[in-house]
Each structure stands twice: as structure tokens, then as C-alpha cells.
Amino acid sequence: MRRDSYTCNHCGHVGTLGDLELDHVVPWSWGGTDSFDNLQALCRPCNRRKGDRFEG
């Protein structure tokens, strides 16, 4: 969260830990890992829209 300046990587919403979620860029179901480079901050609505897709 700190790396992404507590900002959603999709819509730019600036939030707090309660507003933001960690998301896997490459989803677990696609073989994504918990590596630093595969995680991003997303607000809850953007994370729900993204779901189990890779948008990269």
C-alpha cells in the first residue's frame, strides 16, 4: 500500500488501509504469486470489477 501511495492503480482513488485491497496482477488461478511485483493496491469497487482477470 505504501509503495502505491495508498492510491488505487485503476481509478486513482486515494484511500486508507480500510478503503484499499491488495490485488494480484496475475491472479492466483492463473499461476500468479505473492511476489512484490505481482501485487497492487486497488479500491474495493475496482477490485470487484477486475475479479479473476489479468489486465496488463
CNS distance restraints for C-alpha pairs under 8 A (distance, minus, plus):
assign (resid   1 and name CA) (resid   5 and name CA) 6.20 0.50 0.50
assign (resid   1 and name CA) (resid   6 and name CA) 5.06 0.50 0.50
assign (resid   1 and name CA) (resid   7 and name CA) 7.64 0.50 0.50
assign (resid   1 and name CA) (resid  17 and name CA) 7.56 0.50 0.50
assign (resid   1 and name CA) (resid  20 and name CA) 7.95 0.50 0.50
assign (resid   1 and name CA) (resid  22 and name CA) 7.59 0.50 0.50
assign (resid   1 and name CA) (resid  40 and name CA) 7.58 0.50 0.50
assign (resid   1 and name CA) (resid  41 and name CA) 5.81 0.50 0.50
assign (resid   2 and name CA) (resid   6 and name CA) 5.79 0.50 0.50
assign (resid   4 and name CA) (resid   8 and name CA) 7.63 0.50 0.50
assign (resid   4 and name CA) (resid   9 and name CA) 7.50 0.50 0.50
assign (resid   4 and name CA) (resid  40 and name CA) 7.24 0.50 0.50
assign (resid   4 and name CA) (resid  41 and name CA) 6.41 0.50 0.50
assign (resid   5 and name CA) (resid  14 and name CA) 7.96 0.50 0.50
assign (resid   6 and name CA) (resid  14 and name CA) 5.84 0.50 0.50
assign (resid   6 and name CA) (resid  15 and name CA) 5.70 0.50 0.50
assign (resid   6 and name CA) (resid  16 and name CA) 6.22 0.50 0.50
assign (resid   6 and name CA) (resid  17 and name CA) 7.49 0.50 0.50
assign (resid   6 and name CA) (resid  20 and name CA) 7.34 0.50 0.50
assign (resid   6 and name CA) (resid  41 and name CA) 7.07 0.50 0.50
assign (resid   7 and name CA) (resid  12 and name CA) 5.59 0.50 0.50
assign (resid   7 and name CA) (resid  13 and name CA) 5.50 0.50 0.50
assign (resid   7 and name CA) (resid  14 and name CA) 4.38 0.50 0.50
assign (resid   7 and name CA) (resid  15 and name CA) 6.19 0.50 0.50
assign (resid   7 and name CA) (resid  20 and name CA) 7.85 0.50 0.50
assign (resid   7 and name CA) (resid  41 and name CA) 6.64 0.50 0.50
assign (resid   7 and name CA) (resid  42 and name CA) 7.28 0.50 0.50
assign (resid   7 and name CA) (resid  43 and name CA) 7.89 0.50 0.50
assign (resid   8 and name CA) (resid  12 and name CA) 4.82 0.50 0.50
assign (resid   8 and name CA) (resid  13 and name CA) 5.17 0.50 0.50
assign (resid   8 and name CA) (resid  14 and name CA) 6.49 0.50 0.50
assign (resid   8 and name CA) (resid  15 and name CA) 7.79 0.50 0.50
assign (resid   8 and name CA) (resid  20 and name CA) 7.08 0.50 0.50
assign (resid   8 and name CA) (resid  41 and name CA) 5.35 0.50 0.50
assign (resid   8 and name CA) (resid  42 and name CA) 4.26 0.50 0.50
assign (resid   8 and name CA) (resid  43 and name CA) 5.35 0.50 0.50
assign (resid   9 and name CA) (resid  40 and name CA) 6.89 0.50 0.50
assign (resid   9 and name CA) (resid  41 and name CA) 6.06 0.50 0.50
assign (resid   9 and name CA) (resid  42 and name CA) 5.77 0.50 0.50
assign (resid  10 and name CA) (resid  42 and name CA) 6.70 0.50 0.50
assign (resid  10 and name CA) (resid  46 and name CA) 6.75 0.50 0.50
assign (resid  11 and name CA) (resid  46 and name CA) 7.38 0.50 0.50
assign (resid  13 and name CA) (resid  43 and name CA) 6.91 0.50 0.50
assign (resid  15 and name CA) (resid  19 and name CA) 5.37 0.50 0.50
assign (resid  15 and name CA) (resid  20 and name CA) 6.31 0.50 0.50
assign (resid  15 and name CA) (resid  43 and name CA) 7.66 0.50 0.50
assign (resid  16 and name CA) (resid  20 and name CA) 6.26 0.50 0.50
assign (resid  17 and name CA) (resid  21 and name CA) 7.38 0.50 0.50
assign (resid  19 and name CA) (resid  43 and name CA) 5.88 0.50 0.50
assign (resid  19 and name CA) (resid  44 and name CA) 6.57 0.50 0.50
assign (resid  20 and name CA) (resid  41 and name CA) 6.22 0.50 0.50
assign (resid  20 and name CA) (resid  42 and name CA) 5.51 0.50 0.50
assign (resid  20 and name CA) (resid  43 and name CA) 4.35 0.50 0.50
assign (resid  20 and name CA) (resid  44 and name CA) 6.00 0.50 0.50
assign (resid  21 and name CA) (resid  41 and name CA) 5.69 0.50 0.50
assign (resid  21 and name CA) (resid  42 and name CA) 5.40 0.50 0.50
assign (resid  21 and name CA) (resid  43 and name CA) 5.96 0.50 0.50
assign (resid  21 and name CA) (resid  44 and name CA) 6.28 0.50 0.50
assign (resid  21 and name CA) (resid  47 and name CA) 7.41 0.50 0.50
assign (resid  22 and name CA) (resid  39 and name CA) 6.30 0.50 0.50
assign (resid  22 and name CA) (resid  40 and name CA) 5.63 0.50 0.50
assign (resid  22 and name CA) (resid  41 and name CA) 4.90 0.50 0.50
assign (resid  22 and name CA) (resid  42 and name CA) 6.33 0.50 0.50
assign (resid  23 and name CA) (resid  39 and name CA) 5.49 0.50 0.50
assign (resid  23 and name CA) (resid  40 and name CA) 5.25 0.50 0.50
assign (resid  23 and name CA) (resid  41 and name CA) 6.15 0.50 0.50
assign (resid  23 and name CA) (resid  42 and name CA) 6.46 0.50 0.50
assign (resid  23 and name CA) (resid  47 and name CA) 6.92 0.50 0.50
assign (resid  24 and name CA) (resid  28 and name CA) 7.03 0.50 0.50
assign (resid  24 and name CA) (resid  32 and name CA) 6.86 0.50 0.50
assign (resid  24 and name CA) (resid  33 and name CA) 7.57 0.50 0.50
assign (resid  24 and name CA) (resid  34 and name CA) 7.35 0.50 0.50
assign (resid  24 and name CA) (resid  38 and name CA) 5.53 0.50 0.50
assign (resid  24 and name CA) (resid  39 and name CA) 4.74 0.50 0.50
assign (resid  24 and name CA) (resid  40 and name CA) 6.48 0.50 0.50
assign (resid  25 and name CA) (resid  32 and name CA) 7.52 0.50 0.50
assign (resid  25 and name CA) (resid  38 and name CA) 5.15 0.50 0.50
assign (resid  25 and name CA) (resid  39 and name CA) 5.84 0.50 0.50
assign (resid  25 and name CA) (resid  40 and name CA) 6.64 0.50 0.50
assign (resid  25 and name CA) (resid  54 and name CA) 6.25 0.50 0.50
assign (resid  25 and name CA) (resid  55 and name CA) 7.25 0.50 0.50
assign (resid  25 and name CA) (resid  56 and name CA) 7.43 0.50 0.50
assign (resid  26 and name CA) (resid  30 and name CA) 6.44 0.50 0.50
assign (resid  26 and name CA) (resid  31 and name CA) 7.19 0.50 0.50
assign (resid  26 and name CA) (resid  32 and name CA) 4.72 0.50 0.50
assign (resid  26 and name CA) (resid  33 and name CA) 7.62 0.50 0.50
assign (resid  26 and name CA) (resid  38 and name CA) 6.44 0.50 0.50
assign (resid  26 and name CA) (resid  53 and name CA) 7.62 0.50 0.50
assign (resid  26 and name CA) (resid  54 and name CA) 5.45 0.50 0.50
assign (resid  27 and name CA) (resid  31 and name CA) 6.64 0.50 0.50
assign (resid  27 and name CA) (resid  32 and name CA) 5.02 0.50 0.50
assign (resid  27 and name CA) (resid  33 and name CA) 7.87 0.50 0.50
assign (resid  27 and name CA) (resid  52 and name CA) 6.03 0.50 0.50
assign (resid  27 and name CA) (resid  53 and name CA) 6.77 0.50 0.50
assign (resid  27 and name CA) (resid  54 and name CA) 6.68 0.50 0.50
assign (resid  28 and name CA) (resid  32 and name CA) 4.50 0.50 0.50
assign (resid  28 and name CA) (resid  33 and name CA) 6.47 0.50 0.50
assign (resid  29 and name CA) (resid  52 and name CA) 7.51 0.50 0.50
assign (resid  32 and name CA) (resid  38 and name CA) 7.09 0.50 0.50
assign (resid  33 and name CA) (resid  38 and name CA) 6.52 0.50 0.50
assign (resid  34 and name CA) (resid  38 and name CA) 6.37 0.50 0.50
assign (resid  34 and name CA) (resid  39 and name CA) 6.77 0.50 0.50
assign (resid  35 and name CA) (resid  39 and name CA) 6.75 0.50 0.50
assign (resid  42 and name CA) (resid  46 and name CA) 6.06 0.50 0.50
assign (resid  42 and name CA) (resid  47 and name CA) 5.66 0.50 0.50
assign (resid  43 and name CA) (resid  47 and name CA) 6.15 0.50 0.50
assign (resid  44 and name CA) (resid  48 and name CA) 6.18 0.50 0.50
assign (resid  45 and name CA) (resid  49 and name CA) 6.29 0.50 0.50
assign (resid  46 and name CA) (resid  50 and name CA) 6.10 0.50 0.50
assign (resid  47 and name CA) (resid  51 and name CA) 6.18 0.50 0.50
assign (resid  50 and name CA) (resid  54 and name CA) 7.90 0.50 0.50
assign (resid  50 and name CA) (resid  55 and name CA) 7.77 0.50 0.50
